[in-house]
Amino acid sequence: MHEKILEALKKLKIEKLTEVQERAFKPIYEGKNCLIISPTGTGKTLAALLPIFQRWLENKPKPTSILYISPMKALNRDQLEHLVFWAEELGMEISVRHGDTSSYERKLQAEFANDFLILTIEALQSVLVGKKIREHLRNVKWVILDEVHEVVESKRGVQLTLALERLKELSKNFQIIAVSATVGDPEKIADFFSLEKAEIINVKYNKPLELKVVYPREEKVDEKISERVLTTKESAARLRYILQKIREKNSTLIFTNTREFAEILSSRLRLIEKDIPISVHHSSLSKDIRVKTEKDFKQGKIKALVCTSSLQLGVDIGTVDLVIQYQSPREVTQLLQRVGRSGHKYWLKSEGIIVATDEDDILESSVIVRKALAGELEKVTMHQKSLDVLAHQLVGIVFDFNGEVEVEKAFEIVKRAQPYRNLKMKEFLDVLKFLESIGILYVKGNKIVRRRKSYDYYFSRLSTIPDVKDYKVVNTVDGIVIGSLDEEFVALYGEEGSIFIIKGETYKIVSIEEDKIYVEPSKEKDAAIPSWEGELIPVPLEVSLEVGSLRSKISSEEDLGFMEEKYKVDDSSILALKSFYEEQKKYFIPSDKEIFIEFFENKIVIHSSFGNKVNETLAKIIISQLNFFVKNRNDAYRIILTFPEKIGRKEAERIKEVLESLDERKVEEEIDNFIPKTDLFTIRFLNVAKRFGVLEKDASIGKNLAKKLIDEFIGTPVFEETLRELKVEKLDIPNTIWLVNRIRKGEIKIFVVEGPSKISKLAMRKIFIDFIEGPTKDILDLFKNRILEKRIKVICMNCGEWKSLFYLRDLPDEISCKKCGARLLTVVKEENVKAERIISKYVRKQKLSKEDKKNFSKLLEKATLFLSFGKKAAIAFSVKGIGIETAKRVLAKYFRDEDDFFEELYNAQKNFLRTRKFWKI
């Protein structure tokens, strides 16, 4: 190695190269295209750079010779500092190009070539067509594609493959080095980026990996915790367990699957344990807050960080002792990336714990753990023939050739990119004709020519990521902004009267305005849709099938020791599974080889252990075949249909008929006919239309107008691309065909049963009211008992001489002074002696101070309310945070029963606890 490289390594205190750095050096140095695959923390980016630096120092090629392309839309700060360090050490000119690069910096980059140019995928699109800067790109010798696993399954990945083919028109023989975390399809990824004769350097470290699934058991102390933070005893047990683990370690990351739940979990943990510095990190927080949080964690000022995938990769946060995953991580690669953050150095043990929340969660988590330990990773799913990306890149290609290019030449460039290898000339021409019809390009003989709109279209759509509009959610009761909902959620579920969950509360939509949604609190939890619905990644078919198989095995075996040994679950998990499936056996056991159609009330639950995407596809086909209105919600293990009224066996048998009569040859046709009628198609259509240039990027179009627009565009590339995108991202046609084929052959049996069974009750709880903070019966009973066990003091306002102590439970509904017979009595806390003194002074007509007068006035108001409402008023005054005004408001309401009254008090207390930080106490 060159002495400058050795000196830089010395400054970084790197005495020995890692295995991936050693193995990658020779093939890269020899000029081979390479795909480097290695776990987090093994130095794979440096593995790609070192041989390139060596070559650069030996040959000093003309700038710009090195392109480093990052998958992140916003470049990673730590990675940036690392690259700048190397450039300075080696005497390279380096610059960075991304969305926030100033016009002055862009001008400098165009005028003066840099040796090393760092780009985002979006920035690459702009430099490819820059008149001056593209000339520098003719000198490119090396292209590093970092963290490619982040983009291979998205349209950004497709965009990158076409951009690389365009770059090859400028610089014919550059070498590509792609860098990836551990993935399931190395050859597929190498092929995706057209790495001809690629050498795949797949380094599998025997890094110690300790994984386990826990289901914390309730203990007596959890009752007190549940009362304190207003949650169930089961949730309290999980919170207590997490805090115990945080105390045992110096630094802990707690991953959740959604931003919403990261907020809920962190606030609950802080409420229980105020002395432990715990913070939260997710993508919705401002950049400044995220940077400060990362820095504080690295410096040990924060002991635990509750986070989402925002901390899954790249960001340097220093040493992590333990990773806790709250609920199933849903896929193997996600678990490995998250747990890989602990013991971040490749030789240190990575320790991860999954805290499961129910019996489904235990099984799903345990299957993912087994697969992770066995190295069974998910296969990647890539977009093929993305027509909207093609449209944008076609305009770019025209710019690449000074405003006009031959049709055949453009087609040849596009076909070289892996996602377009199977593109037919007719499909290519259809996109071209469409762009011509909307005035973006035009065809003149055998040439494609730019138009006036071409420039604005190209530069306003450099990103394939849709600009998602957010709606502020405003509570009509107090005018407070509760949170926000994104455009897709509003398009799918945003109608007046719709019920949804946000910040752990249930609300009903009252009205929708331009950028605000007005809501009111609702008690209708059964139909509530979680606002985080779109954030959850799908559970793969393979995981769901194994869960189905495990259910069958657990219900038939006495000894579940294999679960501990092979699936790494704790004793408490085994006990929970045993108990649950003993009860479920009385009904049926859903498995990977049977589908059970269970009916009760106005619901049908189709138990189908085939993953989110297959179930979503199957649900759409079933609904398309039914002749009556039905709502549906699905997860990886079931499809739940909700009917407008009570149903019976007849409807369940009809669904069985539908499933048994499905023809695998018509599955895609059924989907193609049904999907365009859905709201999901509508929102995706608008995004695709914006990428095509049919709509302005910031256009806001209502649902009705959008439906008319869709009708106008049937048969166009916009319509076809929307359908194709949904079939890749939300549905699974191939595996649904596989399932339909197995049903037809009798390999999967279908049964109709009456419910609700235990597993259906679990499903109802999971799908309809998961994460709701409103009081369940369990919480409400705890709350009620705690209030009724309080002791209060009753004092006569008339004579001031009589007082008595009562437990609220024993307080009579009607009460009068035992001395003078008066009924004007006030209620205070047991320990309040000040009230007695003030009342006594008033009765004796002694002078009261200004403060005493104020307090007497309050005592009198309480006495008046106690006289009017009796025991209810005394109970209201005993709830934390309920003052006279709140008590008046609560007591003035009509309540159907005692539970209704206590739920109102519970919500009033919770509102106080949530808003008291805004009050000066």
C-alpha positions, 0 to 999 in steps of 0.5 A, a space after each residue: 500500500 501507498 505510504 499515504 494510505 498507511 499513514 491515514 490508517 495509522 491516524 484512524 488507529 487501524 492496525 489490521 484490515 478486516 477480512 472483507 478489506 483483505 479479500 476485496 483489495 486484489 479484485 478491485 485493484 485488478 479492475 474487476 466489477 465487484 459486489 461486496 457483501 458484508 455485515 454491518 460494522 465490518 468496514 465494507 465501504 473502506 474495503 471498496 475505497 482502499 484499492 481505488 485510492 491505491 490506483 489513484 495515487 499510482 496513476 493520478 488520473 484526470 478529474 473527475 475519476 471517482 464517483 461515490 453514489 449514496 442511496 440516502 436522499 440526505 447524505 449521512 454526516 458520519 460517512 461524509 466526514 470519513 470520506 473528506 478525511 481520506 481525501 484530505 489525507 491523500 491530497 484529493 479534491 473532493 466535493 459533495 452534490 445533493 439537493 441542498 447544494 447551493 447554486 454557488 457550489 454547483 457553479 464551482 463544481 461545473 467550472 473546476 473538476 474534483 477528483 472525488 465527487 459524492 452524489 445522491 441518486 437524485 444529484 446524479 440525474 442533474 450532473 448527467 445533463 449539466 453542460 460543463 460538469 458532464 464533461 468532467 464525467 468523461 474521466 470517471 474510472 471508478 463508481 462506488 454504489 454504497 448500501 445498494 440493498 437500500 434501493 434495489 427494491 425501489 424505483 430509485 434503484 431502477 432510476 440508478 441502473 438507467 443513470 449508470 447506462 447513460 454514464 457509460 455513454 460518456 465514460 466507456 470503461 469505468 469500474 463499478 463496485 457495489 457495496 451491500 449489507 447481508 442479503 439473500 440474493 447476491 447474484 440477483 443484485 450483481 445482475 441488477 446493476 449490470 456488473 458484467 463478469 462481477 466478482 462477488 465478495 460475500 464475507 460471512 463473519 462468524 460474529 457471535 450473535 445472541 438472539 432471544 424472544 421474551 414474553 414478560 410475565 405479569 408480577 404484582 408490581 405491574 399492577 402499580 405500574 399499570 395504574 401509574 401510566 394508565 396501561 394494562 398489566 401486560 403492557 406494564 410487565 413489558 415496560 418493567 422488563 425493558 427498564 430492567 434491561 436498560 439498567 443492566 447495560 450502559 447503552 441500549 437501542 429499542 427499535 419499534 416498527 412505527 414512529 407513532 409507537 416509538 413516541 408512545 413507548 418512550 413516553 411510557 418508559 420516561 413516565 415510569 423511570 424519570 431518573 434514566 435518560 431515555 430519548 426518541 429518534 425517528 425520521 419525523 423529528 427535525 434534523 437538529 433534534 436527531 443530530 443532538 440525540 445521536 451526539 448525546 447517545 454517543 457521549 453517554 448522556 442518553 442511556 437508552 434510545 427508542 427508535 425506528 429504522 432511522 437508526 438501522 443503518 449508517 449513523 455513527 452513535 458509538 457503542 451499543 451494548 444491547 438491542 431490544 426489538 419491541 414486537 416482531 421485526 417482521 422480516 429477517 434482514 430487518 432483525 439482523 440490521 437492527 441487532 447488528 448495531 450492538 457490538 458494532 465491531 465485527 468481532 464483538 457479540 451482537 445481542 438482541 432481544 425481541 419483546 413479544 406482545 401476544 401469541 402471534 407475535 411470539 411465533 412470528 418473532 421466533 421463526 424470524 430468530 431461527 431464520 436469522 441464526 440459520 442465515 435464511 434471508 428474504 429474496 429481494 423483489 425488484 421493479 421491472 419495466 417501470 414506465 414512469 422512471 423510463 419516461 423521465 430517463 428518456 427525457 434525460 437521454 435526449 438531453 445527453 445527446 444535445 436535445 435529439 437522439 435516434 429512437 433506436 439509440 435511446 431504446 438500446 441504452 434503455 435495454 442495457 439496464 437490467 430492469 428493461 431487458 425484457 422491454 418490447 419496442 411497442 412498450 417503449 414507443 407507447 411511453 414515447 407517444 404518451 410523452 409526445 401527447 402531453 407536450 414533453 417530447 416529440 418524434 421527428 422521423 426516427 428522432 426524439 426531440 426535446 420541447 420547451 417543457 422538457 427542461 422543467 419536467 426533467 429537473 422538477 422530477 429528479 426524485 422518484 419519491 413522491 412528495 407526500 402532503 401532510 394534513 394536520 389533525 385538529 381536535 374540535 373539542 379544544 382546538 389542539 393539533 394532535 398530530 398529522 396524517 399523510 396523503 395516502 392514509 387520508 385518500 384511503 380512509 379519510 371520509 367524514 365519519 371514519 374512525 382512526 387511531 392517532 397518538 394512542 387515541 381513537 378519533 372520528 373525522 368531522 370534516 376535511 379542509 385543504 390542509 387540516 382534518 377536524 376530528 372529535 374523540 370517539 369510543 368506536 374502537 371496533 372499526 378504528 384504523 391505525 394511522 401507522 397502517 402504511 408504515 409496517 413492512 409486509 411479513 413474507 410468505 415463508 415466515 407465515 408458512 412456518 408460523 402455520 406449521 409451528 401452530 400445528 406442531 405446538 398443539 400436538 406435542 406435549 413437550 415444547 422444549 424444541 421451542 427454547 432450543 431451536 426458536 430461542 423463546 423463554 419459559 414465559 413464552 412457552 407457557 403462554 403458547 401452551 395455554 393459548 393453543 390448549 384453549 384454541 384446540 377446542 375449536 380448530 388449529 389454523 396451519 399452513 395446510 388448512 384454511 378455516 373460515 370462521 363466522 360470528 356476528 357481522 364478521 368472517 375471519 379467514 385464517 390463512 397463514 400466507 403472509 401480508 401480500 398474498 392475503 391482500 391479493 386473496 382478499 381483493 379477489 374474494 371481495 370482487 366475487 361477492 355481490 354485497 358490500 363488505 369491508 376488509 382488514 388483513 394481516 399475515 395470518 388472516 383476512 377479516 371481512 366486516 359485513 353491514 349486518 349479522 351473517 351466518 354459515 351461508 355467507 361463510 360457505 359462499 366464501 369457501 365456494 369462491 376459494 375452491 372455484 378460483 382458477 390460477 389462470 385468472 388470478 391476475 385478470 381478477 386483480 387487474 379488473 378489481 384493483 383500479 376500483 380501489 382507493 389505493 389505486 387512486 392515490 398511487 395513480 396520482 403519484 404516477 401521474 405526477 412522475 409522468 408530468 400529467 399533473 404538477 408535483 404539488 397538485 392536490 386533487 380530490 377523490 372524485 376528480 381523481 376517479 374521473 381522471 383515471 377513467 380518462 387514462 385507462 389503457 395509457 402508460 400511466 394507468 398500466 404503471 400504476 397497476 404494475 407498481 401495486 402488483 409489486 409493492 402491495 400484492 403477490 400474484 405469483 404466490 397467490 397463483 401457487 396457493 390457488 393451485 394447491 387449493 385446487 389440487 386438494 393440498 390445502 383444505 378449507 373448512 367452515 367453522 362457527 366462532 368466535 374462537 380464541 385466535 379470532 378474539 386475538 385477531 380482533 384485538 390486534 387488528 382493530 384496537 392494538 395500541 389504543 390507550 383508551 381504557 380497556 375493561 381491565 384498565 378501567 377496573 384498576 382505575 375505578 378501584 384505586 379511586 374508590 379506595 381513597 379516603 376523603 374528609 367531609 366538612 359541614 359548611 354551615 356549622 363548621 363543627 362537624 367533619 367525618 372521614 369516609 372511603 369513597 366506596 362507602 360514602 352514602 349517596 345522601 348525607 347531612 351534618 350530624 350536628 346541625 342537619 345541614 346538607 351543605 357539605 364540602 369535600 377535601 382530601 383526608 390530610 387537609 386541615 387548612 379547610 377546617 380552619 378557614 370554614 371555622 373562621 368564616 362561621 365565627 365571622 372572623 376576618 379572612 385573608 385574601 387567600 383564605 377568601 379565595 379558598 373559601 369560595 372554592 370550598 363553597 363551589 365544591 359544596 354546591 356541586 356535592 349538594 347537587 350531584 352527591 357521591 359522583 362529585 366527591 369521586 370527581 374531586 378525588 381524581 388527579 387533575 380534576 379541578 372545579 371547572 373540569 368537574 362541572 363539565 364532567 358532572 353535567 354530562 349524561 352517563 349510561 352507567 357507572 363505567 361510562 362515568 369512570 371512563 370520562 374521569 379516566 380521560 379527563 385525568 389522562 388529558 391533564 397528565 398529557 397537557 400539564 407540561 404546558 402549565 406552570 405548577 
